[in-house]
Amino acid sequence: MFGSDHDRNAQPPAAHGAAQRPPFGGLWSMGIAVTLALFFASTMPQPFFLPVFGELLFFGALGTVLVAVIRRESPRSRRLTAWDQAALLALASLFVGLFVDVESVIAALEERALAQ
């Protein structure tokens, strides 16, 4: 029984599950995170859309890092890990931050403060 072909060809359950997962399976969760950030940022007034979108992406990156730590994922893997997702979300947040017009945000905040 120990020397059968079935036992020799069988992979451990952990390795078998890792081999079955697609290498880019995490792109779905990244797409969902970006879509949710876009949705919630779109509820803001126009001057606040980009700053809020960038911050939501950043907090999504922090949440993804927390998930990677809880799962104890290795940052080095051949497939897309939560660490990679967090890095991409943080880079997207930084990229969005390049297009934020700080003066228009300050003007909108001052206008809202005077209106109240």
N, C-alpha and C positions, 0 to 999 in steps of 0.2 A: 504494500500500500504506500510506503514512503518513497519508493523508487519509481512510481508510475509516471507516465508521460504527463498526466494531468497535473501532478504536483510540481514537476519541473518547469512546466510552462506557465503555471499560475503566478500572477503578480500579487504582491501584498495589496490589501484593500486600499490603503492610502495612495500608493503609487498608481493603482488602476484608476481611481477617481480623478487624480490630477492629470492623467494622460487623456481622459475622456473630455475634459473641459476645453472649450475652444480657446485659442491664445488671446483673442480679442473680446472675450465675453464681457469684460468690464466696461466696454464702450456703451452698452445699454444703460448702465447705472449712471455713467457720466452724462449721457444725453438727457436722462431724466433730471439730473441735478441742474444742468444748464437750463432746461425747459422750465423747471419750477422757479429758478432764479429770475428768468425772463418774465414769467407770469407775475410773480410778486413785485418785481420792479416796475412792471407796466401799470400797477395800481397807483404809483406815485405821480405827482405833477412832473411835467416835462423836464424842468431843470434838475430834478433829483433822480431821474431814471438811471443815468450812467453811474453816479456814485453809489446808489443803492444796489444796482446790479453787480458792480465790482465787489462791494462788501459781502453780498450774498454768496458770490463765488468763493471769496476768501473764507467765509465761515463754513461753506461746503467742503473746502479743502481741509480745514481743521477737523471737521467731523469725520472726514474720510481717513485722516491720520489716526484719529481715535479708533476707528473701526480696524485699521491695520494693526494697531497695537493690541487691541483686544483679541484679534484673530491670531496674533503672533506670526504674521506673514513676514517672510524674508524679503528685503528690498531687492534682492538679486534673484530674478526668475526669468524664465523664457516667455512666460505669459504676462499679460497685463495685470498687475497687482493693485491693491488699494494705494500703495505708495506712489505708483505711477499716476493713478487717477488724481491723487492729492497734488502732485507736482503739476500736472496739467491744469487743474482748477486754479492753483495759485498763480501760474503763469498767465492764464486767461484773466484773472483778477488784476494782475499788474498791467497787462496789455490794455484792458478797459480803462484803467486809471490814467493812462496816457491821454485819453480823449476827454477827460472831465474838465469842464470850464469852471474853475474855482470862483471866478468873479461873478458869473451868473448864478451860481449856487448861493454865494454870500448875498447878492442882491435879492434873490428870492426869499431868503431867510429874513433879511431886514424888512422886506415888504410884508411878510406874514406877521412879523413882530409888531409893526406899526398898525396893521389891520386889527390886531387884538387889543 
